[in-house]
Amino acid sequence: MLLSYLPIVILILVAAGFALTTTCLSHALGPRRPTHAKLTPYECGIDPVGSARARFSVKFYLVAMLFIVFDIEIVFLYPWAVILNSLGLFGLIEMVLFLGILLIGLLYVWKKGGLEWIT
């Protein structure tokens, strides 16, 4: 049974070997002429202003995490919708409970001002 996976393993090894070989050859044979213009960060044609290590408000990270939490629910809705007929009433009730918990969480975050950009 493992013998049937041999072509896949060979393909992975050849692809990884090719990528590693070309990367090493490029690094070894490529020209290195660093200049000030080449070492500056590229900002879409605009000269960089300030430090690239500027601090972001914690609010940015909170909103990003909330977006991920409430956006991931879609990942659970697609498979549920595909097998809804086989789940029957039990599956419907479970999804209503799941969405209800998410709605309560969203209302809580909204009430606490977690979705406000400017405070």
TAJO-V510399 format. One line per field, one symbol per residue. ss: DSSP state (@ for helix, = for strand, . for the rest). phi: phi as a letter, one per 40 degrees, with the letter a starting at -180 (. if undefined). burial: I if it has 16 or more other C-alpha atoms within 10 Angstrom, else O. A space follows every 10 residues. Layout:
ss=???
phi=???
burial=???
//
This chain:
ss=.@@@@@@@@@ @@@@@@@@@@ @@@@@@@@@. .....@@@@. .......... .......@@@ @@@@@@@@@@ @@@@@@@@@@ @@.@@@@@@@ @@@@@@@@@@ @@@@@@@@@@ @@.......
phi=.ccccdcccc cccccccccc cccccccccc cbbcbccccc ccbfgbccbg ccbccbccdc cccccccccc ccdccccccc ccbdcccgcd cccccccdcc cccccccccc ccgccccbb
burial=OOOOOOOOOO OOOOOOOOOO OOOOOOOOOO OOOOOOOOOO OOOOOOOOOO OOOOOOOOOO OOIOOIOOOO OOOOOOOOOI OOOIOOOOOO IOOOIOOOOO OOOOOIOOOO OOOOIOOOO
//
